[in-house]
Amino acid sequence: MNNIKLHTYTLEKKFGHIDGRIIKQDKNIRIIHLKDGKGISRTLGIVRFLNADKKVIKGAHKKIKNGGLLGKTFKDFKINFRKEFVGSLRVKLPDWLKNDFNTKQNNGFALFSNVLVSDDSLLNNEFLYAELIEIIPLDLKDLFIDKTQSLSEIDEKFNSLLKEAGLTKINVENNHD
């Protein structure tokens, strides 16, 4: 995957160095802020780890679980991966997230993706490593939204990830701020 396409590199191009701050993590789920040098969250990442026991990603997964940013860690470990964009939709931002985003906007965007890793030991060469939602404030939509199609509905697996962070989608008829 090209660095230019990575979410974190896109943020770094606009805001400088980006660090991760984990706010919740267990065996399968991680919720992490991607913060700039001023401590402002530019993205809230919600990840469901799947197939994390594969040999090709064991070392990288350990670093990710210890706070490493997913895309950057895969690049550091020279793991061939791709982010398959599913789509985007608007979400209601709770007060705590509006505060972390330093915004007064009531809505943000959720970018839904699957993270696939190449593994030469597999017949079809790819496996699903993670389901990912990246929540961004409205003022960053032009950096990312053109990459994904707008969704009116999401399936239960992504809806359950939104619920992990206490977020809800906005119905199409209420899709304004």
BALOBA-1460 file (C-alpha; in Angstrom, 3 decimals):
// residues 177
<rec num="1" residu="m" x="0.000" y="0.000" z="0.000"/>
<rec num="2" residu="n" x="1.265" y="3.442" z="-0.907"/>
<rec num="3" residu="n" x="1.919" y="5.808" z="2.045"/>
<rec num="4" residu="i" x="-0.077" y="8.546" z="0.306"/>
<rec num="5" residu="k" x="-3.219" y="6.410" z="0.631"/>
<rec num="6" residu="l" x="-2.807" y="5.720" z="4.352"/>
<rec num="7" residu="h" x="-5.218" y="7.593" z="6.589"/>
<rec num="8" residu="t" x="-2.475" y="8.596" z="9.046"/>
<rec num="9" residu="y" x="-0.197" y="9.958" z="6.317"/>
<rec num="10" residu="t" x="-3.073" y="12.021" z="4.932"/>
<rec num="11" residu="l" x="-3.565" y="13.507" z="8.403"/>
<rec num="12" residu="e" x="0.177" y="14.080" z="8.847"/>
<rec num="13" residu="k" x="0.363" y="15.934" z="5.557"/>
<rec num="14" residu="k" x="-2.230" y="18.403" z="6.917"/>
<rec num="15" residu="f" x="-1.439" y="18.502" z="10.672"/>
<rec num="16" residu="g" x="2.112" y="17.236" z="11.204"/>
<rec num="17" residu="h" x="2.993" y="14.248" z="13.381"/>
<rec num="18" residu="i" x="0.058" y="12.051" z="14.469"/>
<rec num="19" residu="d" x="0.116" y="9.810" z="17.542"/>
<rec num="20" residu="g" x="-2.333" y="7.221" z="18.716"/>
<rec num="21" residu="r" x="-4.003" y="7.218" z="22.128"/>
<rec num="22" residu="i" x="-5.932" y="4.077" z="22.959"/>
<rec num="23" residu="i" x="-9.139" y="4.718" z="24.897"/>
<rec num="24" residu="k" x="-10.434" y="1.128" z="24.917"/>
<rec num="25" residu="q" x="-8.891" y="-2.169" z="23.985"/>
<rec num="26" residu="d" x="-9.587" y="-5.820" z="24.528"/>
<rec num="27" residu="k" x="-8.703" y="-8.970" z="22.609"/>
<rec num="28" residu="n" x="-10.867" y="-8.124" z="19.596"/>
<rec num="29" residu="i" x="-11.767" y="-4.414" z="19.763"/>
<rec num="30" residu="r" x="-9.679" y="-1.263" z="19.901"/>
<rec num="31" residu="i" x="-10.866" y="2.336" z="20.031"/>
<rec num="32" residu="i" x="-8.084" y="4.832" z="19.419"/>
<rec num="33" residu="h" x="-7.721" y="8.568" z="18.884"/>
<rec num="34" residu="l" x="-5.347" y="9.796" z="16.187"/>
<rec num="35" residu="k" x="-4.140" y="13.063" z="17.728"/>
<rec num="36" residu="d" x="-2.060" y="15.873" z="16.298"/>
<rec num="37" residu="g" x="0.776" y="17.692" z="18.103"/>
<rec num="38" residu="k" x="-1.708" y="20.023" z="19.800"/>
<rec num="39" residu="g" x="-3.578" y="17.070" z="21.318"/>
<rec num="40" residu="i" x="-6.616" y="17.466" z="19.063"/>
<rec num="41" residu="s" x="-8.157" y="14.226" z="17.862"/>
<rec num="42" residu="r" x="-8.360" y="14.156" z="14.078"/>
<rec num="43" residu="t" x="-9.849" y="10.652" z="13.861"/>
<rec num="44" residu="l" x="-11.447" y="8.157" z="16.182"/>
<rec num="45" residu="g" x="-10.585" y="4.659" z="14.984"/>
<rec num="46" residu="i" x="-12.728" y="1.675" z="15.920"/>
<rec num="47" residu="v" x="-11.153" y="-1.657" z="14.982"/>
<rec num="48" residu="r" x="-12.384" y="-5.222" z="15.259"/>
<rec num="49" residu="f" x="-9.415" y="-7.565" z="14.942"/>
<rec num="50" residu="l" x="-10.056" y="-10.793" z="13.040"/>
<rec num="51" residu="n" x="-7.596" y="-13.536" z="12.126"/>
<rec num="52" residu="a" x="-4.881" y="-11.894" z="14.250"/>
<rec num="53" residu="d" x="-3.161" y="-15.219" z="14.907"/>
<rec num="54" residu="k" x="-1.792" y="-15.627" z="11.369"/>
<rec num="55" residu="k" x="1.986" y="-16.069" z="11.279"/>
<rec num="56" residu="v" x="2.551" y="-13.307" z="8.694"/>
<rec num="57" residu="i" x="1.207" y="-10.620" z="11.069"/>
<rec num="58" residu="k" x="2.048" y="-11.945" z="14.546"/>
<rec num="59" residu="g" x="4.832" y="-9.417" z="15.275"/>
<rec num="60" residu="a" x="2.959" y="-6.498" z="13.735"/>
<rec num="61" residu="h" x="-0.234" y="-7.380" z="15.592"/>
<rec num="62" residu="k" x="1.639" y="-7.417" z="18.898"/>
<rec num="63" residu="k" x="2.986" y="-3.907" z="18.185"/>
<rec num="64" residu="i" x="-0.491" y="-2.718" z="17.141"/>
<rec num="65" residu="k" x="-1.979" y="-4.091" z="20.378"/>
<rec num="66" residu="n" x="0.730" y="-2.156" z="22.252"/>
<rec num="67" residu="g" x="-0.372" y="1.118" z="20.662"/>
<rec num="68" residu="g" x="1.120" y="1.051" z="17.167"/>
<rec num="69" residu="l" x="-0.917" y="2.630" z="14.393"/>
<rec num="70" residu="l" x="-2.234" y="-0.086" z="12.094"/>
<rec num="71" residu="g" x="-1.145" y="1.153" z="8.668"/>
<rec num="72" residu="k" x="2.211" y="2.525" z="9.832"/>
<rec num="73" residu="t" x="2.978" y="-0.691" z="11.709"/>
<rec num="74" residu="f" x="2.220" y="-2.834" z="8.664"/>
<rec num="75" residu="k" x="4.481" y="-0.573" z="6.592"/>
<rec num="76" residu="d" x="7.269" y="-0.883" z="9.198"/>
<rec num="77" residu="f" x="6.940" y="-4.681" z="9.129"/>
<rec num="78" residu="k" x="6.775" y="-4.660" z="5.309"/>
<rec num="79" residu="i" x="3.443" y="-6.461" z="5.363"/>
<rec num="80" residu="n" x="1.504" y="-6.266" z="2.115"/>
<rec num="81" residu="f" x="-2.016" y="-5.113" z="2.906"/>
<rec num="82" residu="r" x="-4.847" y="-3.135" z="1.447"/>
<rec num="83" residu="k" x="-7.728" y="-1.191" z="2.840"/>
<rec num="84" residu="e" x="-10.940" y="-2.031" z="1.044"/>
<rec num="85" residu="f" x="-13.291" y="0.923" z="1.445"/>
<rec num="86" residu="v" x="-16.893" y="-0.097" z="1.994"/>
<rec num="87" residu="g" x="-18.395" y="3.381" z="2.222"/>
<rec num="88" residu="s" x="-19.192" y="6.314" z="4.461"/>
<rec num="89" residu="l" x="-22.133" y="7.742" z="6.327"/>
<rec num="90" residu="r" x="-22.846" y="10.513" z="8.773"/>
<rec num="91" residu="v" x="-22.889" y="9.865" z="12.493"/>
<rec num="92" residu="k" x="-24.020" y="11.847" z="15.490"/>
<rec num="93" residu="l" x="-21.055" y="13.006" z="17.580"/>
<rec num="94" residu="p" x="-21.506" y="12.655" z="21.333"/>
<rec num="95" residu="d" x="-20.295" y="15.556" z="23.489"/>
<rec num="96" residu="w" x="-17.093" y="13.763" z="24.547"/>
<rec num="97" residu="l" x="-16.087" y="13.268" z="20.899"/>
<rec num="98" residu="k" x="-17.014" y="16.834" z="19.899"/>
<rec num="99" residu="n" x="-14.709" y="17.946" z="22.710"/>
<rec num="100" residu="d" x="-11.866" y="15.656" z="21.539"/>
<rec num="101" residu="f" x="-12.340" y="16.838" z="17.924"/>
<rec num="102" residu="n" x="-12.443" y="20.456" z="19.161"/>
<rec num="103" residu="t" x="-15.608" y="21.075" z="17.158"/>
<rec num="104" residu="k" x="-19.084" y="22.418" z="17.770"/>
<rec num="105" residu="q" x="-20.486" y="20.350" z="14.883"/>
<rec num="106" residu="n" x="-23.049" y="17.756" z="15.956"/>
<rec num="107" residu="n" x="-22.230" y="15.331" z="13.127"/>
<rec num="108" residu="g" x="-19.185" y="13.667" z="11.693"/>
<rec num="109" residu="f" x="-18.453" y="11.030" z="9.086"/>
<rec num="110" residu="a" x="-17.757" y="7.338" z="9.555"/>
<rec num="111" residu="l" x="-15.514" y="5.701" z="6.953"/>
<rec num="112" residu="f" x="-16.028" y="1.931" z="6.813"/>
<rec num="113" residu="s" x="-13.242" y="-0.365" z="5.591"/>
<rec num="114" residu="n" x="-11.959" y="-3.908" z="5.641"/>
<rec num="115" residu="v" x="-8.226" y="-4.429" z="6.138"/>
<rec num="116" residu="l" x="-6.941" y="-7.340" z="4.056"/>
<rec num="117" residu="v" x="-3.456" y="-8.819" z="4.395"/>
<rec num="118" residu="s" x="-1.595" y="-10.813" z="1.758"/>
<rec num="119" residu="d" x="-0.186" y="-14.137" z="2.888"/>
<rec num="120" residu="d" x="1.834" y="-16.237" z="0.461"/>
<rec num="121" residu="s" x="1.027" y="-19.379" z="2.482"/>
<rec num="122" residu="l" x="-2.677" y="-19.079" z="1.583"/>
<rec num="123" residu="l" x="-4.192" y="-20.394" z="-1.601"/>
<rec num="124" residu="n" x="-6.196" y="-17.237" z="-2.282"/>
<rec num="125" residu="n" x="-3.345" y="-15.125" z="-0.808"/>
<rec num="126" residu="e" x="-5.491" y="-12.727" z="1.260"/>
<rec num="127" residu="f" x="-7.301" y="-12.787" z="4.566"/>
<rec num="128" residu="l" x="-9.450" y="-10.304" z="6.461"/>
<rec num="129" residu="y" x="-7.373" y="-8.929" z="9.339"/>
<rec num="130" residu="a" x="-9.745" y="-6.248" z="10.642"/>
<rec num="131" residu="e" x="-12.960" y="-4.333" z="10.195"/>
<rec num="132" residu="l" x="-12.314" y="-0.628" z="10.637"/>
<rec num="133" residu="i" x="-14.351" y="2.508" z="11.173"/>
<rec num="134" residu="e" x="-12.616" y="5.874" z="11.069"/>
<rec num="135" residu="i" x="-14.731" y="8.690" z="12.501"/>
<rec num="136" residu="i" x="-13.750" y="12.144" z="11.279"/>
<rec num="137" residu="p" x="-15.145" y="15.611" z="11.968"/>
<rec num="138" residu="l" x="-17.068" y="17.366" z="9.191"/>
<rec num="139" residu="d" x="-14.212" y="19.757" z="8.440"/>
<rec num="140" residu="l" x="-12.007" y="16.837" z="7.311"/>
<rec num="141" residu="k" x="-14.523" y="15.197" z="4.978"/>
<rec num="142" residu="d" x="-12.889" y="16.577" z="1.824"/>
<rec num="143" residu="l" x="-9.665" y="14.730" z="2.693"/>
<rec num="144" residu="f" x="-11.402" y="11.350" z="2.731"/>
<rec num="145" residu="i" x="-15.003" y="11.217" z="1.525"/>
<rec num="146" residu="d" x="-14.191" y="11.153" z="-2.185"/>
<rec num="147" residu="k" x="-12.577" y="7.751" z="-1.594"/>
<rec num="148" residu="t" x="-15.786" y="6.070" z="-0.561"/>
<rec num="149" residu="q" x="-19.370" y="5.794" z="-1.635"/>
<rec num="150" residu="s" x="-22.087" y="7.186" z="0.568"/>
<rec num="151" residu="l" x="-24.054" y="4.510" z="2.396"/>
<rec num="152" residu="s" x="-27.635" y="4.731" z="3.541"/>
<rec num="153" residu="e" x="-27.447" y="1.496" z="5.553"/>
<rec num="154" residu="i" x="-24.690" y="-0.544" z="7.159"/>
<rec num="155" residu="d" x="-24.692" y="-4.185" z="8.100"/>
<rec num="156" residu="e" x="-24.803" y="-5.413" z="11.683"/>
<rec num="157" residu="k" x="-21.047" y="-6.053" z="11.950"/>
<rec num="158" residu="f" x="-20.252" y="-2.371" z="11.319"/>
<rec num="159" residu="n" x="-23.255" y="-1.180" z="13.317"/>
<rec num="160" residu="s" x="-21.993" y="-3.164" z="16.319"/>
<rec num="161" residu="l" x="-18.612" y="-1.430" z="15.981"/>
<rec num="162" residu="l" x="-20.283" y="1.989" z="16.049"/>
<rec num="163" residu="k" x="-22.090" y="0.931" z="19.218"/>
<rec num="164" residu="e" x="-18.733" y="0.001" z="20.834"/>
<rec num="165" residu="a" x="-17.889" y="3.714" z="20.817"/>
<rec num="166" residu="g" x="-21.406" y="4.867" z="21.693"/>
<rec num="167" residu="l" x="-22.027" y="6.292" z="18.213"/>
<rec num="168" residu="t" x="-25.162" y="6.186" z="16.102"/>
<rec num="169" residu="k" x="-25.727" y="6.712" z="12.416"/>
<rec num="170" residu="i" x="-27.857" y="9.570" z="11.198"/>
<rec num="171" residu="n" x="-30.916" y="8.652" z="9.170"/>
<rec num="172" residu="v" x="-30.835" y="9.938" z="5.606"/>
<rec num="173" residu="e" x="-33.759" y="12.303" z="6.186"/>
<rec num="174" residu="n" x="-31.836" y="13.827" z="9.137"/>
<rec num="175" residu="n" x="-28.514" y="13.938" z="7.283"/>
<rec num="176" residu="h" x="-27.701" y="17.592" z="7.922"/>
<rec num="177" residu="d" x="-25.962" y="19.425" z="10.754"/>
